[in-house]
Amino acid sequence: VFCVSKGALAVGGSISGTLTFTACQYTDATFADVYQMTLAADTTIDLRLNSSDFDAYLVVLDAKGNLMAEDDDSGGGTNARIQQKLAAGNYYVFAKPFVNYYSVGNYTLTLAGQ
C-alpha cells in the first residue's frame, strides 16, 4: 500500500491534482495519489476530495498503515469527506476513485482542522 508521497497536505491547505494510470496502485487495484498529513496536536479534521471526473474516495492510514478513516460520498454527490478527530502524529491520505481501476482525472483535496 505504501507508495512515495506526492507531498505534504497541511491543515488549511488545498492541493489540485490529476490522478493518472502512473499513480500508486492501491490494494483494490485502483490508482491513488498519496499525501502525508502531519498533525502537531489532536485535531478534528475536515478532509475533502472533490472531482467531476471520477467517484472520489478517501482513505486515511496512520504511520503504521492502520486504517483510520475512509469515505465515499459524504461530500455530496460523488465527492468524499472525512470529519474525524485524530491524535497528533503522521498520517497518509489516499486520493482515489471508489472502485474502477480505469477512473482517472482531476481532483481537489482540501484539509481544514480545529
C-alpha positions as CSV (number, residue, x, y, z in Angstrom):
1,V,0.0,0.0,0.0
2,F,2.8,2.5,0.8
3,C,4.0,4.4,-2.2
4,V,6.1,7.5,-2.3
5,S,4.1,10.5,-1.1
6,K,3.4,13.3,-3.6
7,G,3.9,15.8,-0.9
8,A,2.6,17.2,2.3
9,L,-1.0,18.2,2.9
10,A,-1.1,20.9,5.6
11,V,-4.1,21.9,7.7
12,G,-5.7,24.9,6.0
13,G,-4.2,23.7,2.7
14,S,-5.5,22.6,-0.7
15,I,-4.0,20.6,-3.5
16,S,-5.2,20.3,-7.1
17,G,-4.0,17.2,-8.8
18,T,-4.6,14.8,-11.7
19,L,-4.9,11.1,-11.0
20,T,-3.3,9.1,-13.8
21,F,-2.5,5.5,-14.6
22,T,1.1,6.1,-13.4
23,A,-0.1,6.7,-9.8
24,C,0.3,4.2,-7.0
25,Q,-1.8,1.1,-7.2
26,Y,-4.0,0.7,-4.2
27,T,-4.9,-2.8,-2.7
28,D,-8.2,-2.8,-4.6
29,A,-6.4,-2.3,-8.0
30,T,-7.4,1.3,-8.3
31,F,-4.9,4.1,-8.7
32,A,-4.2,6.6,-5.9
33,D,-2.2,9.7,-5.1
34,V,-0.7,9.6,-1.6
35,Y,-0.1,12.7,0.6
36,Q,1.5,12.9,4.0
37,M,-0.5,14.7,6.7
38,T,1.2,15.7,9.9
39,L,-0.9,16.9,12.9
40,A,1.1,18.7,15.6
41,A,-1.8,18.3,18.1
42,D,-5.0,16.3,18.4
43,T,-7.2,17.8,15.6
44,T,-10.7,17.4,14.3
45,I,-10.0,17.2,10.6
46,D,-12.4,18.1,7.7
47,L,-10.8,16.4,4.7
48,R,-12.5,16.7,1.3
49,L,-11.8,15.1,-2.1
50,N,-13.8,16.7,-4.9
51,S,-13.8,15.5,-8.5
52,S,-16.1,15.9,-11.5
53,D,-14.0,13.2,-13.4
54,F,-14.4,10.2,-11.0
55,D,-16.3,8.9,-8.0
56,A,-14.0,10.2,-5.2
57,Y,-12.9,8.0,-2.4
58,L,-10.7,9.0,0.6
59,V,-8.6,6.7,2.8
60,V,-6.6,7.8,5.8
61,L,-3.9,5.5,7.3
62,D,-1.8,6.1,10.3
63,A,2.0,5.9,10.1
64,K,1.9,2.1,10.7
65,G,-0.6,1.5,7.9
66,N,-3.7,1.1,10.1
67,L,-7.0,2.3,8.6
68,M,-8.2,5.4,10.5
69,A,-11.0,6.5,8.2
70,E,-12.4,6.1,4.7
71,D,-15.3,7.7,2.9
72,D,-17.1,7.5,-0.5
73,D,-19.9,10.1,-0.9
74,S,-20.2,12.1,2.3
75,G,-19.0,15.3,0.5
76,G,-22.2,15.5,-1.6
77,G,-22.8,13.8,-5.0
78,T,-19.8,11.6,-5.7
79,N,-17.3,13.7,-3.6
80,A,-15.7,12.3,-0.4
81,R,-15.5,13.9,3.0
82,I,-14.0,12.7,6.3
83,Q,-14.7,14.6,9.5
84,Q,-12.9,13.0,12.4
85,K,-10.8,13.7,15.5
86,L,-7.3,12.3,15.1
87,A,-4.4,12.2,17.6
88,A,-1.2,14.2,16.9
89,G,1.0,12.3,14.5
90,N,1.8,11.4,10.9
91,Y,-0.9,10.1,8.5
92,Y,-1.2,9.1,4.9
93,V,-4.1,10.4,2.8
94,F,-5.0,8.4,-0.3
95,A,-7.0,10.2,-3.0
96,K,-8.5,7.6,-5.3
97,P,-11.6,6.6,-7.2
98,F,-14.2,4.4,-5.5
99,V,-13.7,1.1,-7.4
100,N,-13.0,1.5,-11.1
101,Y,-9.3,1.0,-11.9
102,Y,-9.8,2.9,-15.1
103,S,-11.2,6.0,-13.4
104,V,-8.7,8.9,-13.5
105,G,-8.9,12.7,-13.8
106,N,-8.6,16.0,-12.0
107,Y,-9.4,16.5,-8.3
108,T,-9.1,19.0,-5.4
109,L,-8.0,17.8,-2.0
110,T,-8.5,20.1,1.0
111,L,-7.8,19.9,4.7
112,A,-9.3,22.0,7.4
113,G,-8.9,21.4,11.1
114,Q,-9.9,22.6,14.6
